[in-house]
Amino acid sequence: MKGKNMNANYQRMPTEFAPEVRFEMIPGAPELVHARQDGELERLKNQLLQERLEGICDARLRSSLRRAANDAAALAWVTRHPLLVFPVLFDEKARAAWQRAERQKQVRKRTRELLAA
């Protein structure tokens, strides 16, 4: 009985399909675009890194900042717009490296004080 009751509420809906859409793809040289962006990202990385390294003498911090730039570039590279994303990523990673270096400096200072006491 239930089956017949459900069929009473059943209505056929006419289906319509839109015309098929096709796109013409013109083969390009994606490796050239990729290589150009790679070069631009490398230049941007070096420029921002040099600005951060200016006036910093601490070898550990300089090394951490270089590592931060490389990490940010690697992460940015897998995004859709690496040149737009890199500066923000590098800023975050450089800030974190700076904070780690400051904490390590404080730990070394306290350790020296404890050993001297």
N, C-alpha and C positions, 0 to 999 in steps of 0.2 A: 504494500500500500504506500509506503514511504517513497518508493522509487517512482511511482506514478505521480505522486504529489510534487516531487522535485521536477519532474518533466513538465508539469503544468507551468512552472515558473521559468522554464528554460526558453530562451529566445535566441534565434540565430542572429549573429551580428555579421554584416557584410565586411569582408576584409579587403583592404586596399593597400597596395604596396607602392611606394614612391619609385620613380624611375631610378635605375641604377646609376650611381655616380662613379666616374672614373677620373683618376688624376694621372697626368702625364709626369713621369719622373725623368728629369734630365740628369744623367749621370755626371757627377762632378768629381772633384778630387778631394775627398774628405781628409785624406792624409795631409794635404797641403794646408787646409784650414787648421787641422789638429797641430801640425808642426808650427804654424804661425802663432796660434794661441799658446803653445808650449813656450815659445821664445818670449812672447809678451808676458806670460806669467813669471818666467824666470827673471826678466828685467824688473818687473814690479816687485818680486820677492827681494831681489838684491837691493833695489832702491829703498824699500821700507826697512830692510834689515840694516843697511848702512846708517839710516837716520836713527835707528834705535841704538846702534853700537857706538854712535858718536859720543865721545867723552867717557866711555866706560872702560876702565882699566882692568877690572876683575876678570881674569881668564875663565873662571868657572861660569860667571854670569854670561860672558860673551858666548861661550860654548852652548849654554842653555838657550840663549836667544837664537843661535843658529839652528839648533835642533827644533825650536818652536817654529821658525820660519819654514823649515823643511816639512815638518808635520802639517802645518797649515796649508802648504802648497799641495801636499799629497791629498789632503781631504778636499780642498777646493777643486782639484783636478777632476774628481769624480762627480762634481755637481754640473748642472746645466750651464751655469755662468761662472766659471772659475775666477775670472778677473774681477767680478763684482763681489764674490764671496770671500776671496783671499784676505783683503785688508781687515775685515771683521774677525775672521778666524785667527789671523796672525796677532791682532791686538789682544784677543782673549788669551791666546797661548803665551804671548810675551808677558802679559800681566801676571799670569800664573807662574811663569818661570821667575819673574822678579820677586814675587811673594815667597816662593820656595827658597830662593837665594837669601832673602832677608831672614827667613826662619833658620836656615842653616848657619848663617852668620851669628845669630843670637845663640844658637845651641853651642857653637864652637867657643863663643865668648864665655858662656856659663861654664862650659867644661874646663876651660883654662883657669877660670876663677876657682872652681872646685879643686882642681889639681894643685893650684898654688896654695890653697888654704891648709 
